[in-house]
């Protein structure tokens, strides 16, 4: 009984851990997308300013 309980606990921990990792990856990709957007906007503004 205790053996199967340990397995269940390990599986639950693994599931929670992967959920946390997924959340971190999502946050990172969202932050990267926001930075890219700002950078592209800034690049467009600079490009327009440099255009004669």
C-alpha positions as CSV (number, residue, x, y, z in Angstrom):
1,X,0.0,0.0,0.0
2,X,2.7,2.5,1.0
3,X,4.6,1.6,-2.3
4,X,1.7,2.6,-4.5
5,X,1.1,5.7,-2.4
6,X,4.7,6.8,-3.0
7,X,4.3,6.3,-6.7
8,X,1.1,8.4,-6.7
9,X,2.9,11.2,-4.8
10,X,5.8,11.1,-7.2
11,X,3.5,11.4,-10.2
12,X,1.6,14.3,-8.6
13,X,4.9,16.1,-7.9
14,X,6.0,15.5,-11.5
15,X,2.7,16.8,-12.8
16,X,2.9,19.9,-10.7
17,X,6.6,20.5,-11.6
18,X,5.9,20.2,-15.4
19,X,3.0,22.6,-14.9
20,X,5.3,25.1,-13.2
21,X,7.9,24.7,-16.0
22,X,5.2,25.2,-18.7
23,X,4.1,28.4,-16.9
24,X,7.6,29.7,-16.8
25,X,8.2,29.0,-20.4
26,X,4.9,30.8,-21.3
27,X,5.9,33.8,-19.3
28,X,9.3,33.9,-20.9
29,X,7.9,33.6,-24.5
30,X,5.4,36.4,-23.7
31,X,8.2,38.6,-22.3
32,X,10.3,37.9,-25.4
33,X,7.4,38.7,-27.7
34,X,6.8,42.0,-25.9
35,X,10.5,42.9,-26.1
36,X,10.6,42.0,-29.8
37,X,7.5,44.1,-30.4
38,X,9.1,47.1,-28.7
39,X,12.3,46.6,-30.5
40,X,10.6,46.4,-33.9
41,X,8.6,49.5,-33.2
42,X,11.8,51.3,-32.1
43,X,13.5,50.0,-35.3
44,X,10.7,51.3,-37.5
45,X,10.8,54.7,-35.8
46,X,14.6,54.9,-36.3
47,X,14.3,53.7,-39.9
48,X,11.6,56.3,-40.7
49,X,13.8,59.0,-39.0
50,X,16.8,58.0,-41.1
51,X,14.8,58.0,-44.3
52,X,15.4,61.3,-46.2
